[in-house]
């Protein structure tokens, strides 16, 4: 219960009408004074203007009425019903905040899972790129080897062509020499034939004339 001071309150404070009451506000500090505001319900906050040792306190109601009420029905704390409503409201606010935190946590978990999935995809893509790079390097190496082999083949082909040209020239020379030899042989045979034609008649014995006939 509210303890009433015997001196005026230096600074205004708030008190509440106690549980399950409808407190009348009177024009003076006593039950003999007329009621100027009737049935202030329990839980109503009242601003203390002055306290006295008469058992009454001068207050100001939410409607702005200034009057005296019995101090024994005042409390320095809100009534249990108000405290319960406040506690329930705070509980609902806490539940709402908890639901919001859970939703934020769910979003964070979803984002984390998405990031992990994206990281896995990036890792797979990186592996694919590494394999593709290795394949390109292998192709490039094969291309270099192929180019070197082609160059070697071209050089060998050119060498074969050079050798073929030399052999062709040598063959032509031999053919020309062979024809020349045939010509010499033919000329020799002709000359030999002529000589034989001249010599053979000279080698035949001449017949003597038979003078005894």
Secondary structure as the mmCIF struct_conf table of DSSP 4:
data_model
#
loop_
_struct_conf.conf_type_id
_struct_conf.id
_struct_conf.beg_label_comp_id
_struct_conf.beg_label_asym_id
_struct_conf.beg_label_seq_id
_struct_conf.end_label_comp_id
_struct_conf.end_label_asym_id
_struct_conf.end_label_seq_id
HELX_LH_PP_P HELX_LH_PP_P1 UNK A 2 UNK A 5
BEND BEND1 UNK A 6 UNK A 7
BEND BEND2 UNK A 10 UNK A 11
STRN STRN1 UNK A 14 UNK A 17
HELX_LH_PP_P HELX_LH_PP_P2 UNK A 18 UNK A 18
TURN_TY1_P TURN_TY1_P1 UNK A 19 UNK A 20
STRN STRN2 UNK A 22 UNK A 26
BEND BEND3 UNK A 27 UNK A 30
TURN_TY1_P TURN_TY1_P2 UNK A 31 UNK A 32
BEND BEND4 UNK A 33 UNK A 33
HELX_LH_PP_P HELX_LH_PP_P3 UNK A 34 UNK A 34
STRN STRN3 UNK A 35 UNK A 41
TURN_TY1_P TURN_TY1_P3 UNK A 42 UNK A 43
STRN STRN4 UNK A 45 UNK A 51
TURN_TY1_P TURN_TY1_P4 UNK A 53 UNK A 54
BEND BEND5 UNK A 55 UNK A 55
STRN STRN5 UNK A 56 UNK A 60
TURN_TY1_P TURN_TY1_P5 UNK A 62 UNK A 63
BEND BEND6 UNK A 64 UNK A 64
STRN STRN6 UNK A 66 UNK A 70
HELX_RH_3T_P HELX_RH_3T_P1 UNK A 71 UNK A 73
STRN STRN7 UNK A 74 UNK A 75
BEND BEND7 UNK A 76 UNK A 77
HELX_RH_AL_P HELX_RH_AL_P1 UNK A 80 UNK A 203
BEND BEND8 UNK A 204 UNK A 204
HELX_LH_PP_P HELX_LH_PP_P4 UNK A 205 UNK A 209
TURN_TY1_P TURN_TY1_P6 UNK A 211 UNK A 212
#
